[in-house]
């Protein structure tokens, strides 16, 4: 497991970095089935953190960025049993910016599809 620091860390479609404070005007995002999905996969191989470990927020004006306020030491996991990405460790009491990869299609930008 790699610890996330001030330097950006990557896990597949996901980039995460520690920040000092949450931006204003964020919306709380509820967990789904006990986890916060940080990067969604059409094949079910999501990048997740357990619900009780963090609160997740979004800025509704940018679908590619979300934020985590970590409540207890935890890991961001990649839900795939093969060819998986290394877990990323996050620390209690810290705040992180989470960015998801995007791709351009003729209709505009969208989250990367796998």
C-alpha positions as a Markdown table, in Angstrom:
| # | Residue | x | y | z |
|---|---|---|---|---|
| 1 | Unk | 0.0 | 0.0 | 0.0 |
| 2 | Unk | 1.2 | 3.5 | -0.9 |
| 3 | Unk | 0.3 | 6.5 | 1.3 |
| 4 | Unk | -1.2 | 9.5 | -0.3 |
| 5 | Unk | 0.8 | 12.7 | 0.4 |
| 6 | Unk | 0.8 | 16.2 | -0.9 |
| 7 | Unk | 2.2 | 14.8 | -4.2 |
| 8 | Unk | -0.5 | 13.4 | -6.5 |
| 9 | Unk | -0.9 | 9.7 | -6.4 |
| 10 | Unk | -2.6 | 7.6 | -9.2 |
| 11 | Unk | -4.7 | 4.5 | -9.2 |
| 12 | Unk | -5.9 | 3.7 | -12.7 |
| 13 | Unk | -8.5 | 6.4 | -13.7 |
| 14 | Unk | -8.1 | 8.1 | -10.4 |
| 15 | Unk | -5.7 | 10.9 | -9.2 |
| 16 | Unk | -5.8 | 11.9 | -5.6 |
| 17 | Unk | -3.8 | 14.5 | -3.6 |
| 18 | Unk | -4.0 | 16.0 | -0.2 |
| 19 | Unk | -5.3 | 19.6 | 0.2 |
| 20 | Unk | -5.5 | 22.0 | 3.1 |
| 21 | Unk | -9.3 | 22.6 | 3.1 |
| 22 | Unk | -12.5 | 21.9 | 1.3 |
| 23 | Unk | -13.7 | 24.4 | -1.2 |
| 24 | Unk | -17.0 | 26.3 | -0.5 |
| 25 | Unk | -20.4 | 25.3 | -1.8 |
| 26 | Unk | -19.9 | 21.5 | -2.0 |
| 27 | Unk | -22.7 | 18.9 | -1.9 |
| 28 | Unk | -22.5 | 15.8 | 0.3 |
| 29 | Unk | -22.5 | 12.5 | -1.8 |
| 30 | Unk | -24.1 | 9.5 | -0.1 |
| 31 | Unk | -22.4 | 6.1 | -0.2 |
| 32 | Unk | -23.7 | 3.2 | -2.2 |
| 33 | Unk | -23.8 | -0.2 | -0.6 |
| 34 | Unk | -21.4 | 0.8 | 2.1 |
| 35 | Unk | -18.8 | 2.4 | -0.1 |
| 36 | Unk | -18.1 | 5.8 | -1.8 |
| 37 | Unk | -17.4 | 5.1 | -5.5 |
| 38 | Unk | -14.5 | 7.5 | -6.4 |
| 39 | Unk | -14.1 | 6.2 | -10.0 |
| 40 | Unk | -16.9 | 4.3 | -11.6 |
| 41 | Unk | -16.3 | 1.3 | -13.9 |
| 42 | Unk | -18.9 | 0.0 | -16.3 |
| 43 | Unk | -17.5 | -3.5 | -15.6 |
| 44 | Unk | -17.9 | -3.1 | -11.8 |
| 45 | Unk | -14.2 | -2.6 | -11.1 |
| 46 | Unk | -14.8 | 0.6 | -9.1 |
| 47 | Unk | -12.2 | 2.5 | -7.1 |
| 48 | Unk | -13.8 | 2.8 | -3.6 |
| 49 | Unk | -13.3 | 3.8 | 0.0 |
| 50 | Unk | -15.5 | 2.4 | 2.8 |
| 51 | Unk | -18.4 | 4.7 | 3.9 |
| 52 | Unk | -17.5 | 4.9 | 7.6 |
| 53 | Unk | -13.9 | 5.9 | 6.7 |
| 54 | Unk | -14.8 | 9.2 | 4.9 |
| 55 | Unk | -17.3 | 11.8 | 3.8 |
| 56 | Unk | -17.4 | 12.5 | 0.1 |
| 57 | Unk | -18.3 | 15.9 | -1.5 |
| 58 | Unk | -18.8 | 17.2 | -5.0 |
| 59 | Unk | -18.8 | 20.6 | -6.7 |
| 60 | Unk | -21.8 | 20.3 | -9.0 |
| 61 | Unk | -20.1 | 22.5 | -11.6 |
| 62 | Unk | -17.3 | 20.0 | -12.2 |
| 63 | Unk | -18.2 | 16.3 | -12.7 |
| 64 | Unk | -14.5 | 15.2 | -12.8 |
| 65 | Unk | -13.5 | 16.4 | -9.2 |
| 66 | Unk | -14.7 | 15.2 | -5.8 |
| 67 | Unk | -13.4 | 15.6 | -2.3 |
| 68 | Unk | -12.8 | 13.3 | 0.7 |
| 69 | Unk | -12.8 | 14.3 | 4.3 |
| 70 | Unk | -11.2 | 11.2 | 6.0 |
| 71 | Unk | -12.6 | 10.2 | 9.4 |
| 72 | Unk | -10.3 | 7.2 | 10.0 |
| 73 | Unk | -7.2 | 5.7 | 8.5 |
| 74 | Unk | -8.3 | 3.8 | 5.4 |
| 75 | Unk | -7.5 | 2.5 | 2.0 |
| 76 | Unk | -8.8 | 3.4 | -1.4 |
| 77 | Unk | -9.3 | 0.0 | -3.1 |
| 78 | Unk | -9.7 | -1.1 | -6.7 |
| 79 | Unk | -12.4 | -3.8 | -6.9 |
| 80 | Unk | -10.9 | -6.3 | -9.2 |
| 81 | Unk | -9.5 | -9.7 | -8.3 |
| 82 | Unk | -6.9 | -9.7 | -11.2 |
| 83 | Unk | -4.6 | -7.0 | -12.6 |
| 84 | Unk | -5.6 | -4.7 | -9.8 |
| 85 | Unk | -4.1 | -1.4 | -8.8 |
| 86 | Unk | -2.2 | -1.0 | -5.5 |
| 87 | Unk | -4.3 | 0.3 | -2.6 |
| 88 | Unk | -3.8 | 3.9 | -1.6 |
| 89 | Unk | -3.6 | 4.8 | 2.1 |
| 90 | Unk | -5.3 | 7.9 | 3.4 |
| 91 | Unk | -5.0 | 9.3 | 7.0 |
| 92 | Unk | -7.7 | 10.3 | 9.5 |
| 93 | Unk | -8.2 | 14.1 | 9.7 |
| 94 | Unk | -7.0 | 14.8 | 6.2 |
| 95 | Unk | -8.8 | 16.2 | 3.1 |
| 96 | Unk | -8.2 | 15.0 | -0.4 |
| 97 | Unk | -9.1 | 16.2 | -3.9 |
| 98 | Unk | -10.0 | 13.3 | -6.2 |
| 99 | Unk | -9.9 | 13.7 | -10.0 |
| 100 | Unk | -11.2 | 11.1 | -12.5 |
| 101 | Unk | -9.8 | 10.7 | -16.0 |
| 102 | Unk | -11.8 | 12.1 | -18.8 |
| 103 | Unk | -11.9 | 11.6 | -22.5 |
| 104 | Unk | -13.2 | 13.7 | -25.4 |
| 105 | Unk | -16.0 | 12.5 | -27.7 |
| 106 | Unk | -17.8 | 14.5 | -30.4 |
| 107 | Unk | -20.6 | 15.4 | -27.9 |
| 108 | Unk | -18.0 | 16.8 | -25.4 |
| 109 | Unk | -16.0 | 15.7 | -22.4 |
| 110 | Unk | -17.0 | 12.6 | -20.4 |
| 111 | Unk | -15.5 | 10.3 | -17.7 |
| 112 | Unk | -13.2 | 7.7 | -19.2 |
| 113 | Unk | -15.0 | 4.5 | -20.1 |
| 114 | Unk | -13.4 | 1.1 | -19.6 |
